[in-house]
Amino acid sequence: MTRPPPRILLVEDTPTQAEVAKALLRDMGLEIRHAETAGRALADALANPPDAILLDLELPDFGGFELMQKLRAEGVEAAIIVVTANASVNTAVEAMRQGAMDFIVKPYAKARLTVTLNNALEKRALTQELKTVKAQLSRDRFFGFIGASAAMQAVYRTIEGVAASRASVFITGESGTGKELAAEAVHKASPRAAKPFVALNCGAIPRDLLESEVFGHVKGAFTGATDNRVGAAKQADGGTLFLDEIGEMPLEMQVKLLRFVQTGSFQPVGASRPEKVDVRFVCATNRDPLAEVEAGRFREDLYYRLYVVPVELPPLRERGTDSVLIARALLATLSREEGKHFRGFSPEAERAIMAYAWPGNVRQLQNVVRNVVVLHDAEVVEPAMLPPMLLRAAIRPTAPHLTPMAAPVVAPVVAAAPVVAAPAMAEPAVAEPVPVQALPVPLPEPIFVPVPPSPPALALPPLPPPLPSVPVIEPLAVMEKRLILAALAETSQDVARAAALLEINPSTVYRKLQAWKTAGEIP
Amino acid sequence: MHALRLQPLGLCHRLGVWVEPKVDRLASRWHHCHVTVLDPSIAGQLAEDLPRADFLLIINTFRDDLARLTQELTAAAATGDHHSFHRAAHSLAGAAAAVGALRLEASARLGMADEASTAPPPPGLSARIATEAQAALAALAALAQGPG
């Protein structure tokens, strides 16, 4: 793509001077505009921002320095070259102080003018490029995406890089990471943006209907085909065809898709002649496509046809503070939709959101925010409004007053919780705290012991009473009862929250309470 | 010890500041400086660097400037409008400098020597400028014709 010629604004009130400058610059391939007064120069620069300004200081309406101040105040960032007959040091210093990039004394030779202007344009181009790169590196929105993390910046760059091409794009990522958003971004950033974007979820369509959905059918092709039907391939002609969950596509359909990808032509079900279309393919799966190939569930030839430019969407837990950015945006949107008055999250609630692993990614975050908005109404979302699973996650990695306790403690009633045998020595082994954000699924958590006297970092429900650092081995049922009752005490007998803290089902708590009551162990 | 060497243009400019009314005497000194009508490093370079059409366009623009500015100078001198006189002289000096019309530039600078002064412009300056303007135009036209 050719770049437009640099735009030069020549501010000069003497026509001969202006004509000489224009003649000397004529063969540089510039777009030169001429203003004879400072006022006209200001209006011109604002209407059509130039890359460089050749500025005479002596102008009929007001001076060149004043014009420079006005230009800068209005945000004109052009490289300014002061051109004056006054070769004094004071004028040069003042010009530089006012933000001029260079200074030329009249009369000037062609070489002096062109070299100075080229230098200024080059510097200006570099400055612009730096600004663009900085903006790209720090952008927090990209088409439908919200996120400023480095991982997402890489995704944005890949999408931008591939958009103009016709190359197939293969998007991978866990469920809820925004694969369809990525496909739409590829389409919208491409020259096909004005043409259709057709999305088809291969996993949601019955196998028997998939071919008809993709390629269409003619009337009478099969029972129930009462009319001709245009398929997704035809609908996407000139645009983009997004095949989501392509890993779910049956092998026999993969053969037909391969032919379509290779030739651009397909045959509607029951038709006698093939049709040709111009379609750009974007595919997505939440599986590892190569593993699917190795397992024989995905054709290798089709894989290589489609897996041209991979885009891997990071899970939310690897996107740093993006979870909070997304939660804020969702809260604003959903509050508006639901007619609620939420304006933001409390710092504690944001910390809880950031600490959680979000195994369901953005979709899960969306559900949580919707849940909060539907069930509550306030200006600020407090931690108590969030689901207990988030609060537990918030306690684990971020509370500085908590230290992993020496090992042999049984985790509360969780079936999978490991029971660590007490070492015989006095110095017990210390369990390493596992950063929750790195875990794809919740794991049995270590027991933490508060370390006095630091105040708690979060205004969250306190943990059960301190456990002895030298463990006393008790019957499992005794420990279980003690932990459940402690959790209930800490949550003011709120069974649901106590169960959440213990990572067990509330019905388990009810069942245990009932059993202890029946046995007369509790009132 | 080296003697201070002043460029002819600078010398005349400085002289003009403090011997403002003595234009005729200054003019004779000016000629003693052996200043040519055109500065070859400016006018000659323009003729060399630019296509002939561009060079001719510049000369024609210069001619229009001269006509307009000498008229403004004459009118300002007649009405005693020092500011307009200074302004026109400044533009004239700039236009002359752009094409390397040295003697015309120097003459014009005499008219812009002291903008703040309420003293009338040097007598005979307008006529002198007109003469130099004609000389500059003739020299430029000759330059545009080429050596042949």
Interface residues (C-beta under 8 A of the other chain):
Chain A: D13 T14 P15 T16 Q17 E19 V20 A23 L24 R26 E58 P60 A85 K106 P107 A109 K110
Chain B: S41 I42 Q45 L46 D49 L50 D54 F55 L57 I58 T61 F62 D64 D65 R87 H90 S91 A93 G94 A95 A97 A98 V99 G100
